[in-house]
Amino acid sequence: MRLFEIMLFLSNVAILVLMIFLKNNNRRMILTIVSGISSIFLVVHWIVEGYRIQLFFLYCITILILVGSIYTYFKTPVSRTISRLWLALLYAFIVVAMLITASFMYAFPVFKLPEPTGNYKVGTQTFHFVDPNRNEIFDEDRDDKRELMVQVWYPAQNTKGNTAPFIPDRPMLKEEPLAKALGLPAMITEYLKYIPSHSYEGAEISTANSSYPLVILNHGYKSSRVYHTSQSENLASHGYIVASIDHTYSTFATVFPDGRTATMKTDEYLIAETDYRDMVGKVWTDDVAFILDQFELINSGQFQTKFKGKLDLDHIGIFGHSFGGASAYDSSYDARIKAGINLDGGLYRYHSRAGIMKPFMFIYSESTFERFNKVRQNYVYTDEELQAIGVTREEMDKETRDAKIEVEHIKKVANNGGQVLYIEGTEHYNFADVQFLTPILKQIGMMGKISPKRAASIINVYTLDFFDKYLKNKYGSLPYGPNSDYPEVKFVTSLFAEEMK
């Protein structure tokens, strides 16, 4: 929450208290002075921090009280010209308006992204790529080739100016799904434009090292690369080049350089069906392979960029959240990728494929682990449990059969040096920056009881330690056993490894 926003709210609370309880002869003068101070906070807030719709009632109250205070200072006191009933109604209206404002300020805070923990400053640049060998299959109205936007975060030096915004494109703000999910007008999330990142647009790449390992990042289904900004920035601050792909038509909005906006066109419900999921998944995996091809061209200098020779393509990692985690796993069959992480995602294209035989780590939420663990244990749900979940036994049997094949892949990873762990107190949206948007997500069960800041810290440190080990040959111990600094992290690799013995 912002300083002048807080001061504006508190000054109005003070005015309300004075209006109700102050009875001495200096009442009019005191109210005029305090309302004047509140108005100054309002003006400074508008100029320095920017207005937002959540504070509409607060703005109205501030202006009305100022006008009323000035008027009554020179005229007959308001208590003599307005009946007690109307005065009580006025106070009640102000109280209700202030409570509504406080609720909006709590529900939609202007938050700060976690600070990167590495020694490097962070630069960012966005690329537009077109794959001439693939037709776009998700938009029937356009006969186009597959287009992708990829945002890169990297170690930087000699940074100047202001950092880039968290959400850089206004069309993305109009399509941001949180307001739609909550049944609110789109303007309710426009305040996100005020949230800065920690990255400098187009900054000079650091010369501290001759090259840096490349890490590919995949967002979740109907999400966006922007919701993994803090993860990208943290890795970049530790000496990685992170390329986060917007998988076109599977994001809430992808904005192209010419101003076109591609919104969600892959089906939100069919994605649970194996054939459709595999079809969409193949597109995502092909996106990753294509982007790796492009970075090979960039590194060789065939594209004129600041990244020529700066990519260590012998050490490439990949990770992602949800469907992006499935993409990280499936893309890890590519020999160019040395290690990967799946953040609370299932899998696709797993029915006919053997498990991967390279360093890989599954990091699950508490409920996702419980689901896979029950499958591992051949757990049989009672009728009451199925009714509470809202599925039939036939539907659960089908889901369990599919999940058993996924579990076999998890076992394969566990038995080939990979790791399986979960973070106590987390739920699905604790693995992306969407967890910072609103505490409402916690109230409706989309986030766990863990604080967003703590969840982000744990995920970032474990992701970094894993990639440091396998892409930089540094000693990394966190992914391999309990650590007293992170008691929320539970290691369950042995549960799945034992199953194959």
Secondary structure, DSSP 8 states (H G I E B T S, - for coil): --HHHHHHHHHHHHHHHHHHH--STTHHHHHHHHHHHHHHHHHHIIIII---GGGHHHHHHHHHHHHHHHHHHHSS-HHHHS-HHHHHHHHHHHHHHHHHHHHHHHHS---------SSSEEEEEEEEEEEEEEE--S-TT---EEEEEEEEEEEEES--S---BSS--HHHHHH-HHHHHTT--GGGGGGGGG-B-SEEET-EE--SSS-EEEEEEE--TTB-GGGGHHHHHHHHHTT-EEEEEE-TTSBS-EE-TTS-EE---S-TTGGGSHHHHHHHHHHHHHHHHHHHHHHHHHHHTSS-STTTTTEEEEEEEEEEETHHHHHHHHHTTSTTEEEEEEES---SS-TT-----S-EEEEEEHHHHHHHHHHHTT----HHHHHHHT--HHHHHHHHHHHHHHHHHHHHHHTTT-EEEEETT--GGGGSGGGGT-THHHHTTSS-SS-HHHHHHHHHHHHHHHHHHHHS-----GGGS--TT-TTEEE-HHHHHHTT-
